[in-house]
Amino acid sequence: MKTAKQLLLAYLENINNPDIAIELFADDAVFELPYLASLGLPWQWKGRDVIYNFLKNLPKTFSNFRFQNIRIHIDTPDQAFGEYDVNAIVNSTGRVYPQTYMGRVVAENGKIKLIREALDMAIVAKGMFPNGLADLTK
């Protein structure tokens, strides 16, 4: 059975391969990016089918999206926490997306039960919104 750290690292390594990444998740897994709610965006995905569709859309949203500079700060058999960077291009705007994520994985029976990630919302808005941060004041 995989530990939480092994699952987190495998998820990060396979972020652009949803067919492999989804196999890391429990049937009732939950994927959360809670701070996306502050931008009026969906922030929670429940169940493997829903998570799979989310993962499948990443290559449509970003070019060259891959995690790098991975730092694991907490490593227990059932929980792991790390920070990792992305330097991608937002396909819809052509803008650079230099982001640092913080992620917590909770493992159960060798699968991801929960992954919760935090990221800089100003970078999301600058990269993805047509008018960048100006769209937040509308």
C-alpha positions as CSV (number, residue, x, y, z in Angstrom):
1,M,0.0,0.0,0.0
2,K,1.2,3.5,-0.8
3,T,1.8,6.1,1.9
4,A,0.5,9.6,1.6
5,K,3.9,10.9,0.5
6,Q,4.1,8.3,-2.2
7,L,0.6,9.2,-3.4
8,L,1.3,12.9,-3.4
9,L,4.5,12.4,-5.4
10,A,2.8,10.1,-7.9
11,Y,0.0,12.6,-8.3
12,L,2.5,15.4,-9.0
13,E,4.4,13.3,-11.4
14,N,1.3,12.2,-13.3
15,I,-0.6,15.5,-13.4
16,N,-0.7,15.5,-17.2
17,N,-1.8,11.9,-17.4
18,P,-5.3,11.7,-16.0
19,D,-5.7,8.0,-16.8
20,I,-2.8,7.2,-14.5
21,A,-3.4,10.0,-11.9
22,I,-7.0,8.9,-11.3
23,E,-6.0,5.4,-10.2
24,L,-4.4,7.0,-7.2
25,F,-7.8,8.2,-5.9
26,A,-10.3,6.4,-3.7
27,D,-13.8,6.0,-5.2
28,D,-15.1,8.6,-2.8
29,A,-12.1,10.9,-2.9
30,V,-12.4,14.7,-2.6
31,F,-10.2,17.2,-4.4
32,E,-10.3,20.8,-3.1
33,L,-8.9,24.1,-4.1
34,P,-10.8,26.1,-1.5
35,Y,-9.5,29.6,-2.4
36,L,-10.9,29.4,-5.9
37,A,-14.3,30.2,-4.3
38,S,-13.0,33.7,-3.6
39,L,-12.8,34.2,-7.4
40,G,-16.3,32.8,-8.0
41,L,-14.9,29.6,-9.4
42,P,-15.7,25.9,-8.6
43,W,-13.5,24.7,-5.8
44,Q,-14.5,21.2,-4.9
45,W,-14.7,17.9,-6.8
46,K,-16.1,14.7,-5.3
47,G,-15.8,11.2,-6.6
48,R,-13.4,9.7,-9.1
49,D,-15.5,10.5,-12.2
50,V,-15.7,14.2,-11.3
51,I,-12.1,14.4,-10.3
52,Y,-11.1,12.6,-13.6
53,N,-13.0,15.2,-15.6
54,F,-11.2,18.0,-13.7
55,L,-7.8,16.4,-14.3
56,K,-8.6,15.9,-18.0
57,N,-9.2,19.6,-18.5
58,L,-5.8,20.7,-17.2
59,P,-4.0,20.3,-20.5
60,K,-6.8,22.3,-22.2
61,T,-6.4,25.1,-19.6
62,F,-2.5,25.2,-19.4
63,S,0.4,24.5,-21.7
64,N,3.5,22.9,-20.1
65,F,1.8,22.4,-16.7
66,R,4.1,20.3,-14.6
67,F,5.1,20.4,-11.0
68,Q,8.7,21.1,-10.1
69,N,10.8,22.0,-7.1
70,I,8.8,19.7,-4.9
71,R,9.3,20.1,-1.1
72,I,7.7,17.7,1.3
73,H,7.4,19.1,4.8
74,I,5.1,16.6,6.5
75,D,5.4,12.9,5.9
76,T,3.3,10.4,7.9
77,P,1.8,7.2,6.6
78,D,-1.7,8.7,6.2
79,Q,-0.9,12.4,5.6
80,A,1.6,14.4,3.6
81,F,2.1,18.1,3.1
82,G,4.3,19.7,0.5
83,E,4.9,22.8,-1.7
84,Y,5.5,22.6,-5.4
85,D,5.9,25.1,-8.3
86,V,4.4,25.4,-11.7
87,N,5.6,27.7,-14.5
88,A,3.0,27.2,-17.3
89,I,1.1,29.2,-19.9
90,V,-2.6,29.9,-19.7
91,N,-4.0,28.8,-23.0
92,S,-6.9,31.2,-23.1
93,T,-4.8,34.3,-22.5
94,G,-1.3,33.3,-23.5
95,R,-0.1,34.6,-20.1
96,V,2.6,33.1,-18.0
97,Y,1.3,31.3,-14.9
98,P,4.2,31.2,-12.2
99,Q,2.4,29.5,-9.3
100,T,3.4,27.9,-6.0
101,Y,1.0,25.3,-4.6
102,M,0.7,23.9,-1.1
103,G,-1.0,20.6,-0.9
104,R,-2.1,18.2,1.8
105,V,-3.0,14.6,1.0
106,V,-4.9,12.3,3.3
107,A,-4.4,8.6,2.4
108,E,-6.7,5.7,3.3
109,N,-6.1,2.1,2.2
110,G,-3.3,3.2,-0.1
111,K,-5.4,5.7,-2.1
112,I,-5.9,9.5,-2.0
113,K,-9.0,10.2,0.1
114,L,-8.5,13.9,0.1
115,I,-6.2,16.4,-1.6
116,R,-6.5,20.0,-0.6
117,E,-4.4,22.6,-2.4
118,A,-3.8,26.3,-1.8
119,L,-2.4,28.8,-4.3
120,D,-2.0,32.5,-4.9
121,M,-5.3,33.8,-6.3
122,A,-3.8,37.0,-7.6
123,I,-1.7,34.9,-9.9
124,V,-4.8,32.9,-11.0
125,A,-6.7,36.2,-11.8
126,K,-3.7,37.8,-13.6
127,G,-3.2,34.7,-15.7
128,M,-6.7,33.5,-16.4
129,F,-9.1,36.5,-16.4
130,P,-9.3,38.5,-19.6
131,N,-8.5,41.8,-17.8
132,G,-6.4,40.2,-15.0
133,L,-6.9,41.7,-11.6
134,A,-9.2,44.4,-12.9
135,D,-11.9,41.8,-13.4
136,L,-12.0,41.3,-9.6
137,T,-13.3,44.8,-9.1
138,K,-16.3,44.4,-11.4
